[in-house]
């Protein structure tokens, strides 16, 4: 149960970071809902797969993180490209994910 609550907390933090950035990048209206839903799709998957990789493989953390983050950026880009009017969907995906990833790194320094 604690892990599930942690996943919800991480998702909420991701939304709090990525939605304002998407808005700054020109995403508006219903397209912001799509950004939020794309995060609901990718964020828990990335976190669960990362935890599984740490427990069940000997892969370096950096390699696992790189692959999972690239997959999240790609998946969200596809969603934005097909389901929004975002002018630069890849840029939106990349910048939003970089910002929330960076915030996570900073947060981990203080926890």
N, C-alpha and C positions, 0 to 999 in steps of 0.2 A: 504493500500500500504506500509506503514511504517513497518508493521509486516512482510510482505513478504520480504522486503529488509533486515530486521533483520534476517530472516531465512536463506537468502542467505549468509549473513555475517558470521553467526554461522557455516554454512556448509563449507564455504571457510576456516575458522579458523580450523575446524576439519580436513579438508584435509591437511592443512599445517602442522598439528601436526602428524597425523596418517600415512601419506604416508612415511615420512622419517623414522619413527619408524618401520613400516612394512619392509622397505628396510633393516634396521639394523638387523631385525629378519630373514633375508634371503629371503624375498619375492622379486621377480624381474620380469622384462619384463612385459608381458601382465598380469601377476597376480597382478601387482600394479594397473592396470586399473580396475581389478575386485574389489580390495580394495576400490578404489575411488567410483565405482558404488554401492558397498554395503553401503557405507556411504550416498550416494544420496538416497538410499532406506530407511535407518533407521534413519538418523539424523533428517530430517524434521518431520517424524512420531513421534519420541520421543518428539520433541519440541512442536508440535501441541497438542499431547495427554497430555503433562504436563500442558500446558496452559489451556486446557479444564478441566482437573482435578482440577486445582486451582480455576477456576471459578465455576464449577458445582458440586463439592463435598466438603466434609469436611474432606477428608482424610489428614493425616499429610504429609507435603511435602516430608519428608525423605522416607516415605513408597512408595509414588508415584515414586519418583526418583529411589529408589532401584528396584522396579518392572520393570520400563521402561528401566533402564540400563541393568538389567539382560536379558530382552527380546532382546535388541539390541545386546548384546554379543552373545546370543544364535543364533539369526538370522544370524549375520555375520559369526559365526563359521560354521553354516550349509553351507553358501555360499562358504566359503573358503575351507571347506572339500570336497565339491562336484565340485567346479569350478576352483580350483587352485592346484598347486603342492606344496603348503606350507607344510613343514614337520610337523609343530605343529600348525595346524589351530586354535585350541582353545586358545593357548598361544598368537598367533598373535592378535586374536580378543580381548582377555582380556587385554593385555598390551596396545594395541592401544587405546581402549576405556577408560581404567584407566588414561592414559596420557592426553587424550583430556578432560576428565571429570575434572581431577585435574587442568588443565590449565584454564578451565572455572570457577572453584571455585576461583582460584587466580585472574583471570580477574575481577570477580564480587567484589572482595575486593577493587579494585581500581576504580570501576565505581560508 
